[in-house]
Amino acid sequence: MTFDEFNLTPELQDAIWYMGYRDATPIQEQAIPPITEGRDLIACAQTGTGKTAAFLLPILDFQARKPTSDTNTLILVPTRELAIQIDQQIQGLAYTLNITSIAIYGGGDGSEWGQQKIALTKGADIIVATPGKLISHLSQGYVKFDKIEHLILDEADRMLDIGFHEDIMKIISFLPKERQTLMFSATMPPKIRALSRQILTNPVEIALEMSKPAEGVTQTAYLVHEIQKTALVRMLISDKPELRSILVFSSTKRKVNEIVRGLRSKSWKTEGISSDLEQREREEILLRFKSRETRVLVATDVLSRGIDIKDINLVINYDVPGDAEDYVHRVGRTARADTTGMAVTLVNEADMQKMNRIEKLIGNEVPKAPLPGELGRGPEWKLRPSTPGDHFRRKGGRPREKEQARPGGFSGRNRDKGPGDGRREARKVDSGPRPEGSSGKKRWNKKGRQPGSGLTDQQKPGQGEQ
């Protein structure tokens, strides 16, 4: 199905054509018609499927056909990175349209507050916001959302995981009851179903086949003792100039710096990104990774939501994610838009049960590669009966991070008992990354805007300005 068949405004079709896109992705093909008809919608679709354009195109079409001086659309997202990314895509698609937008997110030095207040008071057409910062503005009394016609919750499952349910419901209390509400989620757990029943009216439901890595991803797993991981990663990426862009995932922000120190080399630049950094620093790091000045980027799951960069050659799961769905998200950072890529997962004894659940989810066994001889032997693949603790979840859905016990890769109660490992166990619990603080950059000067890079969630940090 081509975009011409959606009967969008000529200006919007010109923007799509200028970007070089002709055919709609499955989520766009299924979601755009009911959204255009004004229906509520709940869609299960992963990052990289084109879901952002699936809701932006009909919303921008509404805006172009029915201009207004009031804020018309509110988009809620879990992280500042995603807020920037969506605002960028609005800039690209609305290049020739008289439509204004602003991203509200935190992490800055506070200087953005005044700009945000002006934009919220005067009424930008589209607000893209993380819930916490938006609540801060709403509590001041100058934000008027009584003319909102469209509410979009993107990555709704992640927002609930982080603990934003109460904030979301409070924000919704400021909105008109008569509105269109759209929910996009990578997974469809019971809590998402419950939220949809609270805020949606007779919604259209779309569930794309999901939870499977793209066909272009070559997956491999190594069975390793924790102490062997860093040396293995160095072996995998050394003397391989074809691997120009490598993304390494850590489940905890505490371990990011440790991994960065272990992977530094005179031959390549390694940097880490976590919620401990200021927003400006994170943007600069992403720009260097995008330009390939930085070859290896180490990131946490939550921060990775803003890393939307083409041509990542290799994804390395330094540890197995606590949720099987997160594995698919991580691996999905490579082989995007019909390209190819590789994904390597390092599995210690404590993570074998989680890896087994991942294999069940994706419907395939991930091949186990032998360790290089110089590393010695790794652990044998051995599964044990599942226990509730395997899921690393507390009541309320917040991920529980394992505290690092000491440098060298030994981590927490579930660390691998590798050769020479001590028997003491660290039982501290990290509160986890807080992706939300919320501030924003002004996004409503139409002159000199640069078109976005595409309709398949391929907006890149630093363009327009992610």
ZAMARGU-4260 file (C-alpha; in steps of 0.2 Angstrom, whole numbers, plus 5000, padded with zeros to 4 digits):
<rodrens>
0) 5000/5000/5000 | 5007/5017/4995 | 5005/5033/5005 | 4995/5041/4991 | 4981/5029/4995
5) 4979/5037/5012 | 4972/5053/5005 | 4983/5064/5016 | 4985/5083/5012 | 4996/5087/4997
10) 5009/5096/5008 | 5011/5080/5019 | 5012/5069/5004 | 5026/5080/4997 | 5035/5078/5013
15) 5034/5059/5013 | 5039/5059/4994 | 5054/5071/4998 | 5060/5058/5011 | 5060/5045/4998
20) 5046/5034/5006 | 5033/5026/4995 | 5026/5010/5003 | 5018/5010/5021 | 5024/4997/5034
25) 5011/4985/5041 | 5008/4995/5056 | 5005/5011/5046 | 4994/5002/5034 | 4983/4995/5048
30) 4983/5010/5060 | 4982/5026/5049 | 4964/5023/5042 | 4955/5020/5059 | 4965/5035/5066
35) 4960/5046/5052 | 4942/5041/5055 | 4943/5047/5073 | 4943/5030/5082 | 4952/5026/5098
40) 4966/5013/5095 | 4977/5001/5104 | 4992/4994/5094 | 5005/4981/5099 | 5020/4986/5089
45) 5039/4986/5092 | 5051/5000/5089 | 5057/5000/5071 | 5041/4995/5063 | 5036/5013/5058
50) 5024/5016/5073 | 5029/5034/5076 | 5023/5039/5058 | 5008/5028/5060 | 5001/5040/5072
55) 5010/5056/5067 | 5004/5056/5049 | 4985/5056/5053 | 4987/5068/5067 | 4997/5080/5056
60) 4984/5078/5043 | 4970/5083/5056 | 4981/5098/5060 | 4983/5104/5042 | 4965/5102/5038
65) 4959/5111/5054 | 4971/5124/5060 | 4969/5130/5078 | 4978/5142/5090 | 4976/5130/5104
70) 4986/5114/5109 | 4977/5100/5100 | 4988/5085/5103 | 4997/5078/5118 | 5010/5064/5116
75) 5016/5055/5132 | 5032/5045/5131 | 5043/5037/5144 | 5060/5045/5141 | 5067/5062/5136
80) 5076/5053/5122 | 5060/5047/5114 | 5052/5064/5116 | 5066/5072/5107 | 5066/5058/5093
85) 5047/5060/5090 | 5048/5079/5090 | 5062/5078/5077 | 5050/5067/5066 | 5037/5080/5068
90) 5049/5093/5061 | 5053/5082/5046 | 5035/5078/5042 | 5028/5096/5045 | 5042/5104/5035
95) 5030/5113/5024 | 5015/5114/5037 | 5011/5128/5049 | 5012/5117/5064 | 5021/5120/5080
100) 5027/5107/5093 | 5038/5107/5108 | 5046/5093/5118 | 5045/5093/5137 | 5058/5083/5146
105) 5070/5084/5160 | 5089/5083/5163 | 5094/5100/5158 | 5101/5114/5169 | 5083/5122/5172
110) 5085/5136/5159 | 5072/5127/5148 | 5058/5130/5160 | 5054/5148/5154 | 5054/5142/5136
115) 5043/5128/5140 | 5031/5139/5150 | 5029/5151/5135 | 5026/5137/5123 | 5013/5129/5135
120) 5005/5146/5138 | 5003/5151/5120 | 4999/5134/5115 | 5010/5124/5103 | 5000/5113/5092
125) 5008/5097/5098 | 5016/5093/5115 | 5027/5079/5116 | 5031/5076/5135 | 5037/5064/5148
130) 5024/5063/5162 | 5034/5070/5177 | 5039/5086/5170 | 5022/5089/5162 | 5015/5086/5179
135) 5026/5100/5186 | 5020/5112/5173 | 5002/5107/5176 | 5003/5110/5194 | 5008/5128/5191
140) 4990/5132/5184 | 4995/5140/5167 | 4993/5125/5156 | 4976/5123/5147 | 4972/5107/5140
145) 4954/5109/5138 | 4955/5109/5119 | 4965/5093/5117 | 4957/5082/5104 | 4971/5069/5102
150) 4980/5059/5116 | 4994/5047/5111 | 5003/5036/5123 | 5019/5029/5115 | 5028/5014/5123
155) 5014/5013/5136 | 5021/4997/5143 | 5038/5005/5147 | 5029/5020/5155 | 5020/5008/5167
160) 5036/4998/5170 | 5044/5014/5176 | 5029/5018/5187 | 5020/5032/5178 | 5002/5025/5179
165) 4997/5038/5193 | 5005/5052/5183 | 4996/5047/5167 | 4979/5046/5175 | 4982/5063/5183
170) 4987/5071/5167 | 4971/5063/5159 | 4961/5072/5172 | 4966/5088/5164 | 4960/5083/5147
175) 4942/5084/5139 | 4932/5067/5140 | 4928/5069/5122 | 4944/5065/5113 | 4953/5052/5103
180) 4965/5041/5112 | 4979/5031/5105 | 4990/5018/5114 | 5005/5010/5107 | 5014/4996/5116
185) 5028/4984/5112 | 5020/4971/5123 | 5002/4968/5129 | 5003/4963/5148 | 4987/4963/5159
190) 4992/4980/5166 | 4991/4987/5148 | 4974/4979/5145 | 4968/4987/5162 | 4974/5004/5157
195) 4966/5003/5140 | 4949/4999/5148 | 4951/5014/5158 | 4955/5027/5145 | 4949/5020/5128
200) 4932/5019/5121 | 4928/5005/5109 | 4945/5005/5102 | 4952/4997/5086 | 4964/4983/5091
205) 4980/4980/5081 | 4992/4966/5086 | 5007/4964/5074 | 5017/4948/5075 | 5030/4952/5087
210) 5043/4947/5100 | 5054/4940/5086 | 5070/4948/5080 | 5071/4954/5062 | 5076/4941/5050
215) 5092/4950/5046 | 5099/4948/5063 | 5112/4934/5066 | 5110/4929/5084 | 5124/4920/5094
220) 5126/4916/5113 | 5142/4912/5123 | 5141/4903/5139 | 5154/4912/5150 | 5159/4915/5168
225) 5156/4933/5173 | 5175/4936/5174 | 5177/4931/5156 | 5165/4943/5148 | 5176/4959/5145
230) 5190/4949/5138 | 5178/4940/5126 | 5170/4956/5120 | 5187/4963/5116 | 5191/4947/5106
235) 5175/4949/5097 | 5178/4967/5091 | 5197/4968/5089 | 5204/4967/5072 | 5187/4968/5064
240) 5186/4985/5055 | 5170/4980/5047 | 5162/4982/5064 | 5161/5001/5064 | 5146/5003/5076
245) 5144/4992/5091 | 5131/4994/5105 | 5134/4985/5121 | 5119/4983/5133 | 5120/4983/5152
250) 5105/4980/5163 | 5112/4992/5176 | 5118/5009/5175 | 5131/5005/5189 | 5140/4993/5177
255) 5140/5005/5162 | 5156/5014/5168 | 5164/4997/5173 | 5161/4990/5155 | 5168/5006/5147
260) 5184/5005/5157 | 5186/4987/5152 | 5183/4990/5133 | 5194/5006/5131 | 5207/5004/5118
265) 5220/5015/5108 | 5212/5007/5093 | 5194/5013/5096 | 5184/5025/5106 | 5172/5018/5119
270) 5159/5029/5128 | 5145/5025/5140 | 5127/5033/5142 | 5116/5032/5157 | 5104/5043/5167
275) 5118/5049/5178 | 5124/5060/5164 | 5117/5077/5160 | 5106/5079/5144 | 5119/5089/5135
280) 5132/5076/5138 | 5121/5062/5132 | 5116/5071/5116 | 5135/5074/5113 | 5139/5056/5116
285) 5125/5050/5104 | 5131/5062/5091 | 5149/5055/5092 | 5142/5037/5090 | 5131/5042/5076
290) 5145/5050/5067 | 5156/5035/5071 | 5169/5045/5080 | 5164/5033/5094 | 5165/5015/5089
295) 5158/5007/5105 | 5143/5013/5115 | 5138/5005/5132 | 5120/5009/5137 | 5106/5004/5148
300) 5089/4997/5142 | 5080/5013/5146 | 5092/5025/5139 | 5093/5014/5123 | 5075/5020/5119
305) 5083/5036/5112 | 5096/5027/5102 | 5088/5026/5085 | 5103/5025/5073 | 5105/5016/5057
310) 5118/5004/5053 | 5123/4997/5070 | 5133/4982/5065 | 5134/4973/5081 | 5123/4972/5097
315) 5131/4964/5112 | 5120/4959/5127 | 5134/4960/5141 | 5121/4952/5152 | 5104/4944/5149
320) 5089/4956/5151 | 5077/4952/5165 | 5062/4953/5153 | 5062/4942/5137 | 5054/4956/5128
325) 5068/4968/5131 | 5079/4955/5122 | 5069/4958/5107 | 5071/4977/5109 | 5090/4976/5111
330) 5093/4965/5097 | 5081/4976/5086 | 5094/4990/5087 | 5103/4981/5073 | 5096/4975/5056
335) 5084/4989/5055 | 5074/4993/5039 | 5079/4977/5030 | 5097/4978/5034 | 5108/4965/5042
340) 5117/4964/5058 | 5123/4953/5072 | 5118/4951/5090 | 5129/4942/5103 | 5123/4938/5121
345) 5134/4933/5135 | 5126/4921/5147 | 5133/4916/5164 | 5126/4902/5175 | 5114/4914/5184
350) 5106/4920/5167 | 5103/4903/5159 | 5085/4902/5165 | 5082/4919/5158 | 5090/4915/5141
355) 5079/4899/5140 | 5063/4910/5142 | 5070/4921/5128 | 5072/4907/5117 | 5054/4901/5121
360) 5048/4918/5117 | 5056/4920/5100 | 5053/4902/5095 | 5071/4898/5091 | 5086/4892/5100
365) 5100/4904/5100 | 5116/4895/5094 | 5129/4893/5107 | 5146/4897/5101 | 5162/4890/5109
370) 5173/4901/5118 | 5190/4906/5111 | 5203/4893/5118 | 5213/4906/5127 | 5199/4911/5138
375) 5197/4893/5146 | 5181/4884/5148 | 5165/4892/5152 | 5150/4885/5161 | 5139/4871/5155
380) 5121/4874/5149 | 5111/4869/5164 | 5093/4874/5168 | 5085/4873/5185 | 5067/4874/5190
385) 5060/4892/5188 | 5057/4902/5203 | 5048/4919/5206 | 5065/4927/5209 | 5071/4923/5191
390) 5060/4937/5184 | 5068/4951/5194 | 5052/4960/5196 | 5044/4968/5211 | 5026/4971/5214
395) 5022/4986/5204 | 5032/4982/5189 | 5048/4991/5193 | 5064/4982/5187 | 5075/4977/5201
400) 5093/4980/5197 | 5107/4969/5204 | 5120/4978/5213 | 5138/4976/5208 | 5147/4968/5222
405) 5165/4973/5217 | 5174/4978/5201 | 5179/4964/5189 | 5161/4959/5184 | 5155/4950/5199
410) 5137/4956/5202 | 5125/4954/5216 | 5116/4939/5223 | 5114/4931/5206 | 5132/4933/5200
415) 5140/4919/5192 | 5152/4908/5203 | 5166/4908/5191 | 5184/4901/5195 | 5191/4910/5210
420) 5175/4919/5214 | 5173/4923/5233 | 5157/4917/5242 | 5151/4933/5249 | 5136/4940/5241
425) 5130/4958/5239 | 5112/4960/5243 | 5110/4979/5239 | 5097/4984/5227 | 5099/4999/5215
430) 5084/5009/5212 | 5087/5009/5194 | 5088/5022/5180 | 5076/5036/5181 | 5073/5041/5163
435) 5061/5054/5168 | 5066/5071/5174 | 5059/5081/5160 | 5062/5098/5151 | 5062/5102/5133
440) 5069/5112/5118 | 5058/5124/5109 | 5052/5116/5092 | 5041/5129/5084 | 5051/5139/5072
445) 5046/5133/5054 | 5060/5142/5045 | 5075/5132/5041 | 5069/5116/5047 | 5078/5100/5041
450) 5067/5086/5035 | 5067/5070/5046 | 5076/5054/5040 | 5061/5043/5038 | 5045/5035/5042
455) 5051/5019/5051 | 5057/5026/5067 | 5074/5029/5060 | 5075/5047/5067 | 5093/5050/5073
460) 5099/5059/5088 | 5107/5075/5083 | 5096/5078/5068 | 5085/5093/5070 | 5091/5091/5086
465) 5087/5074/5094
</rodrens>
